[in-house]
Amino acid sequence: MNKLIEEKRYDDVIKVFEHGTQRGFSTTSGRAFPTDVVMLAIEGLYRQVEEIDIFEKNRVFYFFIEYQRIFG
């Protein structure tokens, strides 16, 4: 995912994250999602919204709400 961010392939970052959430992540900490993966997904969404309209920004807002619900 780091490489995708570096190459500005933000849509692919989100696709990778969504694929991982469907298959499930394996973490040693026992958390549902690895923190670094979540942060890269957030960065991908943030970079996307710099270039898009207000309706798409709601997608990021709801992602943050879900993140807060999971990680509290």
Backbone as a ProteinNet text record, in pm:
[ID]
protein_1_A
[PRIMARY]
MNKLIEEKRYDDVIKVFEHGTQRGFSTTSGRAFPTDVVMLAIEGLYRQVEEIDIFEKNRVFYFFIEYQRIFG
[TERTIARY]
82	0	86.8	202.8	293.6	330.2	361	400.3	285.5	163.8	48.4	30.3	51.6	43.1	150.4	272.1	382.1	352.2	285.5	252.3	119.7	59.8	-66.4	-180.2	-181.1	-287.4	-383.2	-452.1	-535.2	-655.4	-713.7	-825.9	-782.4	-662.4	-611.6	-585	-541.8	-521.6	-653.3	-759.4	-890.5	-937.6	-913.8	-952.7	-879.1	-751	-672.5	-728	-759.4	-815	-949.8	-1035.7	-1166.6	-1153.7	-1059	-1034.7	-989	-900.9	-852.1	-961.5	-1052.9	-1161.3	-1257.1	-1271.6	-1358.1	-1294.5	-1165.1	-1094.6	-1054	-1038.2	-993.1	-842.7	-800.5	-658.5	-609.6	-484.5	-422.5	-327.4	-358	-273.6	-227.4	-108.9	-57.5	-118.6	-168.8	-226.7	-369.8	-430.3	-567.2	-670.4	-625.4	-718.6	-776.1	-889.3	-955.4	-877.4	-812.7	-737.4	-599.8	-495.4	-363.9	-366.1	-308.4	-311.3	-247.2	-133.1	-65.9	-150.8	-222.8	-309.3	-424.2	-481.8	-591.5	-541.3	-425.8	-371.8	-342.5	-292.3	-268.8	-400.7	-502.7	-634.1	-689.1	-672.6	-717.2	-640.7	-510.7	-432.5	-479.6	-507.5	-557.6	-688	-779.1	-906.4	-885	-798.3	-771.6	-715.6	-621.3	-561.7	-664.5	-755.6	-860.9	-950.1	-989.8	-1086.9	-1030.2	-899.5	-841	-883.6	-921.7	-950.2	-1096.8	-1185	-1322.9	-1423.9	-1550.2	-1656.7	-1702.3	-1791.9	-1837.9	-1910.9	-1982.6	-2056.4	-1962.2	-1853.8	-1756.5	-1684.3	-1672.2	-1607.4	-1685.9	-1815.3	-1895.7	-1846.5	-1796.8	-1742.3	-1628.6	-1542.4	-1431.3	-1484.2	-1581	-1638.9	-1693.3	-1768.3	-1825	-1718.1	-1610.4	-1498.1	-1437.1	-1417.6	-1363.6	-1456.2	-1586.8	-1683.3	-1670.7	-1660.8	-1646	-1513.9	-1408.1	-1278.4	-1288.3	-1354.6	-1370.8	-1453.4	-1555	-1638.5	-1557.6	-1470.1	-1392	-1280.6	-1207.2	-1089.3	-1113.2	-1229.7	-1271.8	-1171.6
-118.7	0	125.6	118	232.8	270	169.4	192.9	255.2	209.6	266.5	413.8	448.7	589	670.3	617.6	689.2	713.6	619.2	630.8	701.7	754.3	829.1	745.5	618.2	526.5	506.9	613.3	614.4	521.7	509.6	417.3	273.8	240	104.6	80.3	183.3	170	131.9	200.3	173	33	-7.3	-141.3	-249	-228.7	-323.9	-333.3	-218.1	-217.8	-288.8	-258.9	-323.6	-474.6	-515.1	-658.1	-723.3	-655.1	-707.4	-718.3	-622.7	-628.9	-743.4	-776.8	-888.3	-1022.6	-1032.8	-1158.3	-1170.4	-1056.5	-1055.9	-1037.6	-964	-941	-1031.4	-1068.5	-1146.3	-1054.9	-1028.6	-940.1	-1011.8	-978.1	-1036.1	-969.5	-847.9	-774	-816.9	-890.9	-933.5	-832.6	-719.8	-619.5	-667	-611.4	-649	-600.7	-482.9	-423.9	-380.7	-405.1	-351.9	-198.8	-133.3	12.8	76.6	23.7	84.2	74.6	-34.4	-51.5	48.8	66.8	162.9	303.9	338.2	472.5	496.3	396.6	411.9	426.1	353.4	368.5	508.7	559.3	695.5	796.3	775.9	867.2	862.1	742.6	729.7	803	789.3	860.9	1011.6	1053	1196.4	1255.7	1187.2	1237.3	1241	1145	1144.2	1266.6	1299	1405.6	1543.1	1554.7	1683.1	1724.6	1625.8	1650.9	1629.6	1602.4	1568.1	1656.6	1636.3	1721.8	1683	1761.5	1746.3	1614.6	1562.4	1438	1320.3	1319	1211.2	1226	1346.6	1366.7	1300	1282.3	1210.8	1067.6	1006.5	870.1	866.2	966.6	973.5	995.3	1082.4	1110.4	982.3	904.6	781.6	676.7	679.1	589.1	621.6	750.1	790.1	751.2	763.6	723	573.5	494.6	350.3	316	385.2	364.7	392.7	502.1	538.7	433.1	380.5	277.7	152.6	116.3	-6.4	10.5	121.9	139.6	225.8	291.8	372.4	469.3
0	0	0	63.6	60.8	-82	-160.4	-299.4	-379	-353.2	-423	-386.6	-260.2	-217.8	-288.5	-291	-357.8	-505.1	-568.3	-710.8	-734.7	-627.5	-634.6	-692.5	-657.5	-701.1	-583.9	-548.7	-429.3	-439.8	-557.2	-575.7	-546.4	-589.8	-565.7	-417.8	-345.5	-200.9	-134.5	-173	-114.8	-153.8	-277.6	-321.1	-241.2	-217.1	-137.8	3.9	62.6	197.2	200.7	104.5	100.2	79.6	-4	-25.1	105.7	176.4	304.3	408.5	408.8	506.8	475.9	349	311.7	347.9	327.2	355.6	501	566.1	705.2	713.8	811.7	833.6	946	938.8	1045.6	1120.9	1247.5	1327.4	1453	1498.3	1622.1	1744.4	1727	1839.2	1869.6	1778.8	1798.7	1750.8	1697.5	1644.3	1511.9	1479	1353.8	1232.3	1245.4	1134.6	1184.3	1104.6	1140.9	1132.8	1231.4	1237.7	1115.5	1069.3	954.1	828	812	695.6	700.2	817.5	833.1	803.6	854	832.2	683.4	613.8	470.1	394.2	436.9	373.4	397.3	518.1	548.7	464.3	450.8	367.5	222.4	171.7	35.4	16	112.9	104.4	113.3	202.4	218.9	89.9	30.2	-94.9	-207.2	-207	-309	-295.5	-174.3	-156	-182.2	-190.7	-226.7	-366.7	-446.8	-587.7	-626.1	-529.7	-564.7	-493.6	-522.9	-470.9	-330.5	-277.1	-139.4	-116.3	-213.4	-193.5	-171	-239.8	-221.3	-87.6	-38.8	90.6	202.3	183.9	282.7	301	195.3	203.6	304.7	302.3	396.9	538	551	682.4	745.2	669.7	722.7	750.1	673.5	700.1	836.6	865.5	995	1109	1087.4	1189.8	1216.4	1112.2	1126.9	1197.5	1160.6	1225.6	1374.8	1409.6	1550.1	1623.4	1557.9	1620.5	1649.6	1555.6	1570.9	1674	1664.2	1749	1871.5	1874.8	1989	2028.9
[MASK]
++++++++++++++++++++++++++++++++++++++++++++++++++++++++++++++++++++++++

